[in-house]
Amino acid sequence: MKLSQSWARVVAVGCFLAGGAGAAPCAFAQEEPKPPASPHTVSANVALMSNYVFRGITYTQDRPALQGGFDYAHESGLYAGIWGTNVSSKAINGASLELDLYGGYAKSFGDWRFDVGLLQFYYPENPKLPGSDEKYNTLELYGAVGWKILTLKYSRTLTNFFGYDSASMGTGKGNSHGSGYLELNADVPLPWDVTLGLHVGRQWVRNYGDFNYTDWRAALSKTFGEGWIVSFAYTGTNADRALWVVDGKKIGTAHWILGLKKIF
């Protein structure tokens, strides 16, 4: 029901007299419609890590990595992002930078979560595997389902697995399209804003089974301040030490990783 103009004028004067000069006006007089919440969310992150380890394999030769990215999400569940890190030119022949471009659709229903999308591993220098014209650039399709603290995820390559084929591997075994990675992750909340992260994964390289391996990780992370996260992790694999070696260095061995991350 609307106030008449005369009554509204009386109420306004009463508010002013009751509050005195310079006092805040009546609550109802200063209320304004709140703008609708934006359906778009944009965030950024930057991290300094003591090592870049992906699926149990070090790609910085046990050296530090500066990492960061941007993420966009829509209330519908659609999302996209880009993330980058430095890499060793020995681990990825002639490369210094890895960019991951991804996009997909994610939704939550109570304790359940679902996620499906595409992930492109891209190396701007377009490095090639030694002795071949095959590039490391790899495209994966992934799907994940989560329940409470658990997440099960499967990724499958739509291209060669980081360039593995007959030419680059010097065999007649064919390409590695359809290689897969299955992983189970658990994020256990602990007191004092600490999270225990547990991970186990299995990598299959199609037609190149000697390169198959299992990896695992245990990590502790703590959130503090405005978007700061400090982490400490231990990773390991059962990868064939004679195959997963670069420049004489075994890259699938155990690793300790320290990290500091800021989310904006």
Secondary structure, DSSP 4 states (H G I P E B T S, - for coil): -PPPHHHHHHHHHHHHHHH-TTSPPPHHHH--PPPPPPSEEEEEEEEEES--EETTEESSTT--EEEEEEEEEETTSEEEEEEEEE--TTTTTT--EEEEEEEEEEEEETTEEEEEEEEEEE-TT--B-TTSS-B--EEEEEEEEEETTEEEEEEEESS-STT-SHHHHTSSS---TT-EEEEEEEEEEETTTEEEEEEEEEEE-TT-GGG-EEEEEEEEEEEETTTEEEEEEEEEE---TTTSEETTEESSS-EEEEEEEEE-
